[in-house]
Amino acid sequence: MIEADVIIIGAGASGLMCAAEAGKRGRKAIVLDHANKAGKKILMSGGGRCNFTNYEVGPDNYISHNPHFCKSALSRYTQWDFLALVGRYHIPFHEREHGQLFCDESARDILNMLLSECNNAGVVIKLNTSIDTIEPASNKGFHLKTNKGNYICQSLVVATGGLSIPKMGATPLGYKIAQQFGITVWPTRAGLVPFTLQPEDKAKFSTLSGIAVLCVISNKSRSFRENILFTHRGLSGPAVLQISSYWRPGEEIMINLLPDMNLSVELKSKRQQKIKSKMKTCLDSYLPKRLINSLFTDDVLESSLQDLSDKQIEQISKQIHNWTIKPNGTEGYRTAEITSGGVDCEAISSKTMESKAVPGLYFIGEVLDVTGWLGGYNFQWAWSSAWCAGQYV
């Protein structure tokens, strides 16, 4: 029987951060993970550069059935606190659009920093270790049986992540642990994920694969101004990933392909100037030719601007400014960057991340029902929730 003060299940972003913080307090902390390497998702994130936080972080950047839950952790361990840690390790980074911060060189810099923090704090990391059973210990705490021996601990931290990118080893273990101890788990679904299209739309737009356009994308509850990317499977790009977390099956999305101009006014002005152009020539100056050819029939594109009525111009403008499409679904967990839903925050202390009903049981990071926007927000939630738990486990 191996004894520890704290056992953390999951050697990802939140698990390593929490273990390091617990170790700094003199707690004997052991991290268990079924993978053969720690921090696999950190290494692949941000195209290998790890979008590790954002200059602008607030509760409005998160989705949860309890929208107030994330406020405490985000205010007690902020993006500036994490940046201070990054600074101590002299990790070079840069800002991209919307305040997103990426490593200059490699995501491995962030992982190596976390592993160094754990090492300096005396944390033990056990890989290739799968959990068989978890039971309450007779003298408080928890008794874990694994394929590599049995453990007993006072505090147990579930940092197992969600279901996204199963090839990286994602499993539902964290949700099963919560349910075993009577904690509600909200239904999960893929978040920050590309859309697939209805068969007729896929046939129509799959030829546009590789085209990216700045747009404003919206549904009934949200809108985002970002690039949309056409793929051979459907729609992707930052705009689509952002709105996907708010989208529900069967719902339409609206896309303004020219958010910085009023096409109707522009076309009427050209018509008034007696500009003799075909419609396709006019539209090709604003958007990629292949996109225009997919959105309009040949008779519209071949018509002369001078021959069009105000009503026809309005219809053409509406197709550009309010292109409405109903996704068939999403690509699912296979390509999703995050899992929406998860462990009910009502059952967890927002100060300590401890279960209100099961003393010594903690949940941090993605396993909780807290979903961040694209742009470093989910990593910041991992750091913040892990740091808070680390002060109490």
ZIRAKA-V253188 format. One record per residue. SS is DSSP state (@ for helix, = for strand, . for the rest). OMEGA is omega in whole degrees, -180 to 180 (999 if undefined). Layout:
ss->SS omega->OMEGA
ss->SS omega->OMEGA
//
This chain:
ss->. omega->179
ss->= omega->-178
ss->= omega->176
ss->= omega->172
ss->= omega->-175
ss->= omega->169
ss->= omega->178
ss->= omega->177
ss->= omega->180
ss->. omega->-180
ss->. omega->175
ss->. omega->-175
ss->@ omega->-176
ss->@ omega->-178
ss->@ omega->-180
ss->@ omega->180
ss->@ omega->-179
ss->@ omega->-179
ss->@ omega->179
ss->@ omega->-180
ss->@ omega->178
ss->@ omega->180
ss->@ omega->179
ss->@ omega->180
ss->. omega->179
ss->. omega->179
ss->. omega->175
ss->. omega->-174
ss->= omega->176
ss->= omega->176
ss->= omega->178
ss->= omega->178
ss->. omega->-180
ss->. omega->-179
ss->. omega->179
ss->. omega->177
ss->. omega->176
ss->. omega->170
ss->. omega->-178
ss->@ omega->-178
ss->@ omega->174
ss->@ omega->-175
ss->@ omega->-177
ss->@ omega->-174
ss->@ omega->177
ss->@ omega->-178
ss->@ omega->-180
ss->@ omega->180
ss->. omega->175
ss->. omega->174
ss->= omega->-163
ss->= omega->171
ss->= omega->-178
ss->= omega->179
ss->. omega->-178
ss->. omega->-179
ss->. omega->177
ss->. omega->-178
ss->@ omega->180
ss->@ omega->179
ss->@ omega->-176
ss->= omega->178
ss->= omega->179
ss->. omega->172
ss->. omega->174
ss->. omega->-173
ss->. omega->-180
ss->. omega->-171
ss->@ omega->-173
ss->@ omega->-172
ss->@ omega->-175
ss->@ omega->-178
ss->@ omega->-179
ss->@ omega->-180
ss->@ omega->-178
ss->@ omega->172
ss->. omega->-170
ss->. omega->174
ss->@ omega->-179
ss->@ omega->176
ss->@ omega->179
ss->@ omega->178
ss->@ omega->176
ss->@ omega->177
ss->@ omega->177
ss->@ omega->179
ss->@ omega->180
ss->@ omega->178
ss->. omega->176
ss->. omega->179
ss->. omega->179
ss->. omega->-180
ss->= omega->180
ss->= omega->179
ss->= omega->170
ss->. omega->-176
ss->@ omega->177
ss->@ omega->174
ss->@ omega->-178
ss->= omega->-178
ss->= omega->-178
ss->= omega->171
ss->= omega->175
ss->. omega->-170
ss->. omega->-174
ss->. omega->174
ss->. omega->180
ss->@ omega->178
ss->@ omega->180
ss->@ omega->180
ss->@ omega->180
ss->@ omega->177
ss->@ omega->-180
ss->@ omega->179
ss->@ omega->176
ss->@ omega->178
ss->@ omega->178
ss->@ omega->-179
ss->@ omega->-180
ss->@ omega->-178
ss->. omega->177
ss->. omega->-180
ss->. omega->175
ss->= omega->179
ss->= omega->-179
ss->= omega->180
ss->. omega->-178
ss->. omega->-177
ss->. omega->180
ss->. omega->-178
ss->= omega->177
ss->= omega->178
ss->= omega->173
ss->= omega->179
ss->= omega->173
ss->= omega->178
ss->. omega->-176
ss->. omega->-179
ss->. omega->-175
ss->. omega->-178
ss->. omega->-171
ss->= omega->178
ss->= omega->-178
ss->= omega->171
ss->= omega->180
ss->= omega->177
ss->. omega->-179
ss->. omega->178
ss->= omega->-177
ss->= omega->-178
ss->= omega->172
ss->= omega->-177
ss->= omega->175
ss->= omega->-178
ss->= omega->178
ss->= omega->-178
ss->= omega->178
ss->= omega->-179
ss->. omega->-169
ss->. omega->-178
ss->. omega->-178
ss->. omega->-175
ss->. omega->-175
ss->. omega->180
ss->. omega->-178
ss->@ omega->179
ss->@ omega->175
ss->@ omega->176
ss->. omega->-180
ss->. omega->178
ss->. omega->177
ss->. omega->-174
ss->@ omega->-177
ss->@ omega->179
ss->@ omega->179
ss->@ omega->177
ss->@ omega->179
ss->@ omega->-178
ss->@ omega->178
ss->@ omega->-178
ss->. omega->173
ss->. omega->-180
ss->. omega->-179
ss->. omega->174
ss->= omega->176
ss->= omega->178
ss->= omega->-178
ss->= omega->175
ss->= omega->-180
ss->= omega->176
ss->= omega->-176
ss->. omega->-169
ss->. omega->177
ss->. omega->175
ss->= omega->164
ss->= omega->-175
ss->. omega->173
ss->. omega->-176
ss->@ omega->-178
ss->@ omega->178
ss->@ omega->178
ss->@ omega->179
ss->@ omega->-176
ss->@ omega->-170
ss->@ omega->-177
ss->@ omega->178
ss->@ omega->-179
ss->@ omega->-176
ss->. omega->179
ss->. omega->179
ss->. omega->176
ss->= omega->-177
ss->= omega->173
ss->= omega->-178
ss->= omega->165
ss->= omega->-178
ss->= omega->-175
ss->= omega->166
ss->. omega->-175
ss->. omega->-174
ss->. omega->-172
ss->. omega->169
ss->= omega->179
ss->= omega->176
ss->= omega->-176
ss->= omega->175
ss->= omega->170
ss->= omega->-179
ss->= omega->175
ss->= omega->178
ss->. omega->179
ss->. omega->178
ss->. omega->-176
ss->= omega->-177
ss->= omega->178
ss->= omega->-177
ss->. omega->-176
ss->@ omega->-178
ss->@ omega->-178
ss->@ omega->179
ss->@ omega->-179
ss->@ omega->-175
ss->@ omega->-177
ss->@ omega->-180
ss->. omega->180
ss->. omega->-175
ss->. omega->175
ss->. omega->-178
ss->. omega->-180
ss->. omega->-177
ss->. omega->174
ss->= omega->171
ss->= omega->180
ss->= omega->-177
ss->= omega->174
ss->= omega->-174
ss->. omega->176
ss->. omega->-173
ss->. omega->-174
ss->. omega->179
ss->. omega->174
ss->. omega->-174
ss->@ omega->-179
ss->@ omega->179
ss->@ omega->-179
ss->@ omega->-178
ss->@ omega->178
ss->@ omega->178
ss->@ omega->179
ss->@ omega->179
ss->@ omega->179
ss->@ omega->179
ss->. omega->178
ss->. omega->177
ss->. omega->-176
ss->. omega->180
ss->. omega->170
ss->= omega->-178
ss->@ omega->-177
ss->@ omega->178
ss->@ omega->178
ss->@ omega->-175
ss->@ omega->-180
ss->@ omega->179
ss->. omega->-179
ss->. omega->-173
ss->. omega->179
ss->. omega->-175
ss->@ omega->-179
ss->@ omega->178
ss->@ omega->179
ss->@ omega->-179
ss->@ omega->179
ss->@ omega->-176
ss->@ omega->-173
ss->. omega->177
ss->. omega->-178
ss->@ omega->-178
ss->@ omega->175
ss->@ omega->-176
ss->@ omega->-178
ss->@ omega->-179
ss->. omega->180
ss->= omega->179
ss->@ omega->-178
ss->@ omega->-176
ss->@ omega->-175
ss->. omega->176
ss->. omega->176
ss->@ omega->-178
ss->@ omega->179
ss->@ omega->178
ss->@ omega->179
ss->@ omega->180
ss->@ omega->178
ss->@ omega->180
ss->@ omega->-180
ss->@ omega->180
ss->@ omega->179
ss->@ omega->-174
ss->@ omega->-178
ss->. omega->176
ss->= omega->-176
ss->= omega->-177
ss->= omega->178
ss->= omega->179
ss->. omega->175
ss->. omega->-179
ss->= omega->176
ss->= omega->177
ss->. omega->174
ss->@ omega->-175
ss->@ omega->-176
ss->@ omega->-179
ss->. omega->-178
ss->. omega->178
ss->. omega->-175
ss->= omega->175
ss->= omega->175
ss->= omega->-175
ss->= omega->179
ss->= omega->-174
ss->= omega->-176
ss->. omega->-178
ss->@ omega->178
ss->@ omega->-177
ss->@ omega->-173
ss->= omega->175
ss->. omega->180
ss->. omega->180
ss->. omega->-172
ss->. omega->-174
ss->. omega->180
ss->= omega->174
ss->= omega->179
ss->. omega->-175
ss->. omega->-176
ss->. omega->-179
ss->. omega->177
ss->. omega->-179
ss->= omega->-174
ss->= omega->176
ss->= omega->-179
ss->. omega->173
ss->@ omega->-170
ss->@ omega->-179
ss->@ omega->177
ss->= omega->179
ss->. omega->176
ss->. omega->-177
ss->= omega->179
ss->= omega->173
ss->. omega->168
ss->. omega->175
ss->. omega->179
ss->. omega->-176
ss->@ omega->-180
ss->@ omega->173
ss->@ omega->180
ss->@ omega->176
ss->@ omega->177
ss->@ omega->-179
ss->@ omega->-174
ss->@ omega->-178
ss->@ omega->180
ss->@ omega->180
ss->@ omega->-179
ss->@ omega->179
ss->@ omega->-178
ss->@ omega->179
ss->. omega->-173
ss->. omega->-175
ss->. omega->999
//
